[in-house]
């Protein structure tokens, strides 16, 4: 589960390979506003950037994907892990993404160049 920084939207993910966007302004009722598709396996982790423009997801197919929320389009796909991606998080004003995988590595992704570097190995 991830919440937008404005607090008006919530995103959920799961084994169905989908990311669902929900309007939270009418709590306790939730309105499904969008479904983001493009993962080939269950989605383990999501995060929304600080401007609420992008959503990043890590999935069981070892990929990290970046969506433009308004268009529902996959903007980038980052490959480099050798196993399931358990966690993803934006940082550095959403210019970078950090991901952690079952392969026991942390990778740092540059959103602009689509390049990564392994910043930790043998974690956990």
Secondary structure in CASP SS format (residue, H / E / C, confidence):
PFRMAT SS
TARGET T0000
AUTHOR 0000-0000-0000
METHOD secondary structure of the structure
MODEL  1
X C 1.00
X E 1.00
X E 1.00
X C 1.00
X C 1.00
X C 1.00
X C 1.00
X C 1.00
X E 1.00
X E 1.00
X E 1.00
X E 1.00
X E 1.00
X C 1.00
X C 1.00
X C 1.00
X C 1.00
X C 1.00
X E 1.00
X E 1.00
X E 1.00
X E 1.00
X E 1.00
X C 1.00
X C 1.00
X C 1.00
X C 1.00
X C 1.00
X C 1.00
X C 1.00
X E 1.00
X E 1.00
X E 1.00
X E 1.00
X E 1.00
X E 1.00
X C 1.00
X C 1.00
X C 1.00
X C 1.00
X C 1.00
X C 1.00
X E 1.00
X E 1.00
X E 1.00
X E 1.00
X E 1.00
X E 1.00
X C 1.00
X C 1.00
X C 1.00
X C 1.00
X C 1.00
X E 1.00
X E 1.00
X E 1.00
X E 1.00
X E 1.00
X E 1.00
X C 1.00
X C 1.00
X C 1.00
X E 1.00
X E 1.00
X E 1.00
X E 1.00
X E 1.00
X E 1.00
X C 1.00
X C 1.00
X C 1.00
X C 1.00
X E 1.00
X E 1.00
X E 1.00
X E 1.00
X E 1.00
X E 1.00
X E 1.00
X C 1.00
X C 1.00
X C 1.00
X C 1.00
X C 1.00
X E 1.00
X E 1.00
X E 1.00
X E 1.00
X E 1.00
X E 1.00
X E 1.00
X C 1.00
X C 1.00
X C 1.00
X C 1.00
X E 1.00
X E 1.00
X E 1.00
X E 1.00
X E 1.00
X E 1.00
X C 1.00
X C 1.00
X C 1.00
X E 1.00
X E 1.00
X E 1.00
X E 1.00
X E 1.00
X E 1.00
X C 1.00
X C 1.00
X C 1.00
X C 1.00
X C 1.00
X E 1.00
X E 1.00
X E 1.00
X E 1.00
X E 1.00
X E 1.00
X C 1.00
X C 1.00
X C 1.00
END
